[in-house]
Amino acid sequence: MTEISDRVSEIIDNRRKELKLETETRREEIFAKFPRIKEIEERLDATGIKMINCVLSGSCEPEEAVRRIMSENRVVSEEKRRILTENGYDPEYIEPLSLCEKCGDTGYIGGKICSCVKKELNKNIQSAANLSEKLSGQTFEGFRFDFYSESPDTNLGFSPRENIRSVYGLCKDFAENFDQTDKNLFFTGDCGLGKTYLSSAIANHLIANGTDVLYVSANSLFPILEDLHFNRTVSEETRYLVGHATDCELLILDDLGAEFVTPFTTAELFRILNDRLHNNKKMIISTNMDFDELKRRYSDRISSRIIGNFEVVGFFGDDIRKKMKMEGQA
């Protein structure tokens, strides 16, 4: 895992440098505008040394020294905050910056990689798998209901637009209440009905909130698994992706059925499903297949796992990509 460890270290190091530079820039700005704040900061910096010298010299009791210096610091700190606030600045404007409250920008929590770093690693992995373009910009806010027909389906009794509003609500609820739900979702329907878009919207929402998500197409994942199985040369990031498919908080497996199905891919799909269900790790599977075709293409063990453990989310209507192309959005 050397490449991954190096990448984590690089992310953390770059983050610290950027935050340090931003903090120094802010302090220079404030010191130039308000010399009194510079005086206060210098006084605060000096108090620690003053307390140590006082105790070492024996001229004061440690507890009394701490109380007195803390009292003095409190007074000048309040003065600094007042000057900043009265001049339209956040009172914490010149304090050391931290982007991640969980790990304090160390990159680790209890010896494990923090989700903030995992998110950065996921971006690299998604890019390597040619998924970053698909994911970027696909959000719940940007979803278009007007691409779906309002005409009721004669067999179902409701329209594609009514259906997609219900599907959209289910997906949004899944993303917003991810930590509380125990659902796995199985998206099924023809091409061009929004399955990939809503999968991406869920991924973007969760990644933005620090959830450990892996989004990968079946057509990308299974050839990688095959390369690893037969000891072909693969990158460290590829190995990370494969391990991540089992242990990430949410695996989104897009376009199941587009891959070349072999006994090996069937066995690997079962392994991933079984491992994740056993460990209560959530999944979204997206496919153009219905359940009859799923049963024909894969083993009974796979179809029974999906039928028994996933909520089926059906998409129907006309291919909306044609409408999107007419508006230059596809």
C-alpha positions as CSV (number, residue, x, y, z in Angstrom):
1,M,0.0,0.0,0.0
2,T,3.0,2.3,-0.4
3,E,1.5,4.4,-3.2
4,I,-1.7,4.9,-1.2
5,S,0.2,5.8,2.0
6,D,2.3,8.3,0.0
7,R,-0.8,9.8,-1.5
8,V,-2.4,10.2,1.9
9,S,0.8,11.9,3.2
10,E,0.9,14.2,0.2
11,I,-2.8,15.2,0.7
12,I,-2.1,15.9,4.4
13,D,1.1,17.8,3.7
14,N,-0.5,20.0,1.0
15,R,-3.5,20.7,3.2
16,R,-1.2,21.9,6.1
17,K,0.8,24.1,3.8
18,E,-2.3,25.7,2.3
19,L,-3.9,26.3,5.7
20,K,-0.7,27.7,7.2
21,L,-0.3,30.1,4.2
22,E,-3.9,31.2,4.5
23,T,-3.6,31.8,8.2
24,E,-0.4,33.8,7.8
25,T,-2.0,35.9,5.0
26,R,-5.0,36.6,7.3
27,R,-2.8,37.6,10.2
28,E,-0.7,40.0,8.1
29,E,-3.9,41.6,6.8
30,I,-5.3,42.1,10.3
31,F,-2.0,43.2,11.8
32,A,-1.6,45.9,9.1
33,K,-5.2,47.2,9.7
34,F,-5.2,46.9,13.5
35,P,-1.8,47.2,15.2
36,R,-3.4,46.7,18.6
37,I,-4.3,43.1,17.6
38,K,-0.7,42.5,16.8
39,E,0.3,43.7,20.2
40,I,-2.3,41.4,21.8
41,E,-1.0,38.4,19.8
42,E,2.6,39.1,20.8
43,R,1.5,39.4,24.5
44,L,-0.4,36.1,24.3
45,D,2.6,34.4,22.7
46,A,4.8,35.6,25.5
47,T,2.6,34.5,28.4
48,G,3.6,30.8,28.3
49,I,7.3,31.7,28.6
50,K,6.4,34.2,31.4
51,M,4.5,31.5,33.4
52,I,7.4,29.0,33.1
53,N,10.0,31.5,34.2
54,C,7.8,32.5,37.1
55,V,7.5,29.0,38.3
56,L,11.1,28.0,37.7
57,S,12.4,31.0,39.6
58,G,10.2,30.1,42.6
59,S,8.8,33.6,42.7
60,C,5.2,32.4,42.4
61,E,3.0,29.3,43.1
62,P,2.2,27.3,39.9
63,E,-1.6,27.3,40.4
64,E,-1.6,31.0,41.2
65,A,0.5,31.8,38.2
66,V,-1.8,29.8,35.9
67,R,-4.9,31.6,37.3
68,R,-3.4,35.0,36.9
69,I,-2.1,34.5,33.4
70,M,-5.3,32.9,32.2
71,S,-7.2,35.9,33.6
72,E,-5.0,38.3,31.8
73,N,-5.2,36.3,28.6
74,R,-9.0,36.2,28.8
75,V,-9.2,40.0,29.0
76,V,-7.0,40.7,26.0
77,S,-8.5,37.9,24.0
78,E,-11.9,39.4,24.5
79,E,-10.5,42.8,23.4
80,K,-9.1,41.1,20.2
81,R,-12.5,39.5,19.4
82,R,-14.3,42.8,20.0
83,I,-12.0,44.6,17.6
84,L,-12.5,42.0,14.9
85,T,-16.3,41.7,15.4
86,E,-16.8,45.5,15.4
87,N,-15.0,45.7,12.1
88,G,-17.0,43.0,10.3
89,Y,-14.6,40.1,10.8
90,D,-15.3,36.6,12.2
91,P,-13.8,36.6,15.8
92,E,-11.9,33.4,14.8
93,Y,-10.6,35.0,11.6
94,I,-6.9,34.8,12.5
95,E,-7.0,31.5,14.5
96,P,-5.2,28.5,13.0
97,L,-7.4,26.9,10.2
98,S,-8.5,23.3,10.1
99,L,-10.6,21.8,7.2
100,C,-11.6,18.6,9.0
101,E,-13.0,18.7,12.5
102,K,-12.9,14.9,12.8
103,C,-9.1,14.5,12.5
104,G,-7.8,18.1,12.8
105,D,-6.2,17.7,9.4
106,T,-3.9,14.9,10.7
107,G,-5.6,12.6,8.2
108,Y,-6.1,9.8,10.8
109,I,-8.5,8.9,13.6
110,G,-7.4,6.2,15.9
111,G,-4.8,4.9,13.4
112,K,-7.3,4.7,10.6
113,I,-7.5,7.0,7.5
114,C,-10.1,9.8,8.1
115,S,-13.0,10.1,5.7
116,C,-11.8,13.5,4.6
117,V,-8.7,11.8,3.1
118,K,-10.7,8.9,1.8
119,K,-12.8,11.4,-0.1
120,E,-9.7,12.8,-1.8
121,L,-8.5,9.3,-2.6
122,N,-11.9,8.4,-4.1
123,K,-11.6,11.4,-6.4
124,N,-8.3,10.0,-7.7
125,I,-9.7,6.5,-8.1
126,Q,-12.9,7.7,-9.8
127,S,-10.8,9.7,-12.2
128,A,-8.6,6.6,-13.0
129,A,-11.8,4.6,-13.7
130,N,-13.1,7.4,-16.0
131,L,-16.0,8.1,-13.6
132,S,-15.3,11.6,-12.5
133,E,-17.0,13.3,-15.4
134,K,-20.1,11.2,-14.8
135,L,-20.2,12.1,-11.2
136,S,-19.4,15.7,-11.4
137,G,-22.4,18.1,-11.6
138,Q,-25.0,15.4,-11.1
139,T,-26.9,16.5,-8.0
140,F,-30.4,16.4,-6.7
141,E,-30.8,20.1,-7.2
142,G,-30.1,19.8,-10.9
143,F,-32.5,16.9,-11.6
144,R,-35.2,17.7,-14.3
145,F,-38.7,16.3,-13.9
146,D,-39.9,18.0,-17.0
147,F,-38.1,15.5,-19.2
148,Y,-40.6,12.8,-18.1
149,S,-44.0,12.4,-19.6
150,E,-47.2,13.3,-17.7
151,S,-49.3,10.8,-19.7
152,P,-50.3,7.8,-17.6
153,D,-49.1,4.4,-18.6
154,T,-52.1,2.3,-19.6
155,N,-50.9,-0.8,-17.7
156,L,-49.6,0.9,-14.6
157,G,-52.2,3.7,-14.2
158,F,-49.7,6.4,-13.5
159,S,-47.2,8.5,-15.5
160,P,-43.4,8.4,-15.8
161,R,-43.3,11.8,-14.1
162,E,-45.3,10.6,-11.1
163,N,-43.1,7.6,-10.9
164,I,-39.8,9.6,-11.1
165,R,-41.0,12.0,-8.4
166,S,-41.6,9.0,-6.1
167,V,-38.2,7.5,-7.1
168,Y,-36.5,10.9,-6.6
169,G,-38.0,11.2,-3.1
170,L,-36.8,7.7,-2.2
171,C,-33.3,8.4,-3.4
172,K,-33.1,11.8,-1.6
173,D,-34.3,10.2,1.6
174,F,-31.8,7.4,1.3
175,A,-28.9,10.0,0.9
176,E,-30.1,12.4,3.6
177,N,-30.8,9.6,6.2
178,F,-28.0,7.3,5.1
179,D,-26.7,6.6,8.6
180,Q,-30.2,5.6,9.9
181,T,-31.3,3.4,6.9
182,D,-30.6,-0.2,6.4
183,K,-31.7,-0.3,2.8
184,N,-30.0,-1.5,-0.3
185,L,-31.4,-0.2,-3.6
186,F,-31.8,-2.1,-6.9
187,F,-32.4,0.3,-9.8
188,T,-34.0,-1.4,-12.8
189,G,-35.3,0.0,-16.1
190,D,-34.4,0.7,-19.7
191,C,-31.4,2.9,-20.7
192,G,-31.7,6.7,-20.4
193,L,-34.3,6.9,-17.6
194,G,-32.1,8.5,-14.9
195,K,-30.7,5.5,-13.0
196,T,-27.1,6.7,-13.4
197,Y,-28.0,10.3,-12.7
198,L,-29.7,9.5,-9.4
199,S,-27.0,7.1,-8.4
200,S,-24.5,9.9,-9.0
201,A,-26.6,12.4,-7.1
202,I,-26.6,10.1,-4.1
203,A,-22.9,9.6,-4.4
204,N,-22.2,13.4,-4.6
205,H,-24.4,14.1,-1.6
206,L,-22.8,11.5,0.6
207,I,-19.2,12.3,-0.5
208,A,-19.8,16.0,0.2
209,N,-20.7,15.0,3.8
210,G,-17.7,12.8,4.3
211,T,-19.3,9.4,3.7
212,D,-17.0,6.7,2.3
213,V,-18.5,6.0,-1.2
214,L,-17.2,4.0,-4.1
215,Y,-18.9,4.4,-7.5
216,V,-17.8,2.0,-10.2
217,S,-19.3,0.4,-13.3
218,A,-19.6,-3.4,-13.6
219,N,-17.8,-3.1,-16.9
220,S,-14.8,-1.5,-15.1
221,L,-14.7,-3.5,-11.9
222,F,-14.8,-7.1,-13.1
223,P,-11.9,-6.9,-15.6
224,I,-9.8,-5.4,-12.7
225,L,-10.8,-8.3,-10.4
226,E,-9.9,-10.7,-13.2
227,D,-6.4,-9.1,-13.6
228,L,-5.8,-9.4,-9.8
229,H,-7.0,-13.0,-9.7
230,F,-4.6,-14.0,-12.5
231,N,-1.7,-12.0,-11.1
232,R,-1.5,-9.5,-13.9
233,T,0.2,-6.2,-13.2
234,V,-2.1,-3.6,-11.6
235,S,-1.5,-0.3,-9.9
236,E,-1.7,0.2,-6.1
237,E,-4.7,2.5,-6.6
238,T,-6.4,-0.4,-8.5
239,R,-5.7,-2.7,-5.6
240,Y,-7.1,-0.1,-3.2
241,L,-10.3,0.1,-5.4
242,V,-10.8,-3.7,-5.2
243,G,-10.4,-3.7,-1.4
244,H,-12.7,-0.7,-1.2
245,A,-15.4,-2.5,-3.0
246,T,-15.8,-4.7,0.0
247,D,-15.3,-2.2,2.9
248,C,-16.6,1.2,1.8
249,E,-19.7,2.5,3.5
250,L,-21.6,2.6,0.2
251,L,-20.8,0.7,-3.0
252,I,-22.7,1.9,-6.1
253,L,-22.3,-0.8,-8.8
254,D,-23.5,0.8,-12.0
255,D,-24.8,-0.9,-15.2
256,L,-24.7,-4.5,-14.0
257,G,-25.1,-6.8,-17.0
258,A,-23.0,-4.7,-19.3
259,E,-19.9,-6.7,-18.3
260,F,-18.9,-9.9,-20.1
261,V,-20.5,-12.6,-17.8
262,T,-18.3,-15.6,-17.0
263,P,-18.2,-18.1,-14.2
264,F,-15.4,-15.9,-12.7
265,T,-17.4,-12.6,-12.8
266,T,-20.5,-14.5,-11.4
267,A,-18.4,-15.8,-8.5
268,E,-16.9,-12.4,-7.8
269,L,-20.3,-10.7,-7.8
270,F,-21.6,-13.2,-5.3
271,R,-18.5,-12.7,-3.1
272,I,-19.0,-8.9,-3.1
273,L,-22.7,-9.2,-2.4
274,N,-22.2,-11.8,0.3
275,D,-19.4,-10.0,2.1
276,R,-21.2,-6.6,2.1
277,L,-24.5,-8.1,3.2
278,H,-22.8,-10.1,6.0
279,N,-21.0,-6.9,7.2
280,N,-24.1,-4.6,6.9
281,K,-22.4,-2.5,4.2
282,K,-24.9,-0.8,1.9
283,M,-25.2,-1.1,-1.9
284,I,-26.9,0.4,-4.9
285,I,-27.0,-1.8,-8.0
286,S,-28.2,-0.2,-11.3
287,T,-29.1,-2.4,-14.3
288,N,-31.1,-2.4,-17.5
289,M,-32.2,-6.0,-16.7
290,D,-35.5,-7.1,-15.2
291,F,-35.5,-10.0,-12.7
292,D,-36.2,-12.6,-15.3
293,E,-33.1,-11.7,-17.2
294,L,-31.1,-11.4,-13.9
295,K,-32.0,-15.0,-13.1
296,R,-31.0,-16.1,-16.6
297,R,-27.6,-14.4,-16.6
298,Y,-26.5,-15.0,-13.0
299,S,-26.8,-17.8,-10.5
300,D,-29.8,-18.4,-8.3
301,R,-27.7,-17.5,-5.3
302,I,-27.1,-14.0,-6.7
303,S,-30.7,-13.4,-7.7
304,S,-32.0,-14.6,-4.3
305,R,-29.6,-12.4,-2.5
306,I,-30.7,-9.3,-4.5
307,I,-34.4,-10.1,-4.3
308,G,-34.2,-10.8,-0.5
309,N,-32.0,-7.9,0.5
310,F,-32.6,-5.0,-1.9
311,E,-35.5,-2.6,-2.4
312,V,-36.5,-2.6,-6.1
313,V,-36.7,0.9,-7.6
314,G,-38.3,0.8,-11.1
315,F,-37.7,3.4,-13.8
316,F,-40.0,3.6,-16.9
317,G,-40.8,6.0,-19.7
318,D,-39.1,7.3,-22.8
319,D,-35.3,7.7,-23.1
320,I,-34.8,11.2,-21.7
321,R,-31.3,11.5,-23.1
322,K,-32.8,12.4,-26.5
323,K,-34.5,15.4,-24.9
324,M,-31.3,16.2,-23.0
325,K,-29.3,16.2,-26.3
326,M,-31.8,18.6,-27.9
327,E,-31.1,21.0,-25.0
328,G,-27.3,20.3,-25.2
329,Q,-27.2,18.6,-21.8
330,A,-26.0,15.1,-22.8
